[in-house]
Amino acid sequence: MDEETGALTPLGTTNDLPDPSCLTLSPDGHTLYAVSETPKGTVAAYRVTDDKPELAHAPVPVGSAPTHLCLFADHILTADHGSGSITAVPLLPDGTGTLADTASGTLCHPRQRQPHAHQVQPDPTGRWVLGVDLGTDSVRVCTVEGGIPVVHSETALRPGSGPRHLAFNPNGADGSYVHVLNELAPTVTTCRWNAAEGQLEPVTETPVLPTTPDGDAYPSGIAVSPDGRFVWTATRGVDVLSVLAVEGADLRLVTTVPCGGRWPRAITYAAGTLYVANQHSGDVTWFTPDQDTGVPVRGGSIEAPAASWVVLDV
């Protein structure tokens, strides 16, 4: 990554894991973790080298079709979309893992006949992990006890909204906020976050598109600017990035811009640059958001077949 422009240059490729859909790095940047979004899902640990990651050992089984993972309380946690579970994999001293137990979850929309865990995200304190469930229209606040994910509280969102991913915004005037991106709506639900109690409270819901589209429109990724002033989302089908201005507990849709490809699966913000993984066009596009308006300006792109996620060591 060019530190001044954010431009990417491919160095190497590995092909050890089928259908990797999400990545995360260890805090020291030496280990890369990936989930395989297959019916018999797995999680893999890679050693990071100069040109490509090297598989540390055989992938470890988790739930069905994992779509997200995070590091939490000396474990890898995976959100298993197919089985609706959260799987905890204890980390070993070398940064790899062995299998533990799973926790599951309920239901509303044709795609909501069962739980569909879609994301696991630690809160800024590191005390809680929030599990987003598209199938139950809810967000669960969890801990890990004895190697097992345990639900502390559950917050119901609007029926049929289909929450997919969330992002924390710590700059609320009266406390921290969490922005939850809803895949079936398509909207963002802003919630007030009480870290002391581990409680989430929905406050407002804001559309991410100016009008209701005629065809497919499935929000996928969400990111918040470091100063908390802007929220960016990606929507597949219409293939746009949305810019939302943060106004207290409210969001205001500023505009939408083309995402630079087709079917933006995820977005990542790092070091002043917004990266978009465009799955169907097979590329990663990067943008520089305007500091005053938040509107992304395209910088360039690289080929990345079936791109699904971008993680940067910065």
C-alpha positions, 0 to 999 in steps of 0.5 A: 500500500502506498502510504501517501495515495493508498494505492495497492500493488499486488505481491502474491496470491495463495489458494489454500482455502475455498471461498474465503469471505472475511479476513482479520489480522492479529494485533502484531500483524504477523498472523492473518485469519480467514473463514471459508464460507462453505457448507462445512465452514472452517477458519484458517490461520496464515503466517504473514510473509513479504509476498504472500500468506503461508497456511500455518496448519490445516483449517479448523471446523466451525459452523456452516457458511461463516461470513465474519470473524474477529479476535476476542478474549483469546479466541477467534469468533466466527459468525456462521450464517448457515447454522446461525451460530457463533463459534469460539476457537481458542488461540494457541500460543503460536496464534493458531487454534483448536475447536470449541463450542458454539452458541445459536439463535430465532426468526420473519422475511423469506430469508428469515426462517432461521438464525443467520449470524452475519458478523461478530464485532468486539466493542471498543472496551474489549469487554463485549462482542456484538453478534449481528443476526440477519435472520432474527432481526437482532443484535446479541451482546455476548461474552465468552465464558469457559470457551463458550459464547454466552448471550448477555443481552439481545436487542430487537430491531425493526421486523424485516430489516435484516441487520448485516453489519455494524460499526461503532461511532464513539463520538455521540454527544450523550454517549457512544453510538453503533450504526447497524446496516440493514441488508433487507431494508435498506437502511442504517439503524443507529443505536445508543451503546451502553458499554457499562451495562452491555446494552444496545438501544435503537434510536433512529433508522435512516435510508441509505438510498435516495429512492426505492430501487426497482431491482436488487439493492442489498447493503453489504458493508459499513465504515465510519470516519475516524472523527465520527462525522461520516458513515459510508455504506455499500449497496450491491445491485445498484452498486453504489457507495452512500455518504451519510453525515452524522448529526447527533443520533441522526444520520442524513443521506448526503449522496451516493457515488458509483462503487467502481465495480459490480456487487460491492461485498465489503468496504474498509477504511484505513489511513485516509482511504476507503477500499471497496471489494467488488465481488462480481467485477473482480476488483478492489477500488480505492477512494479518498473521501473529501474531508469536508463533505465525506464524498469519496473520490476514486483513486484507482483499482486492482484486479482481485477475482471475486473480491470479498474483503480487504484488511490492511496492516496500518 
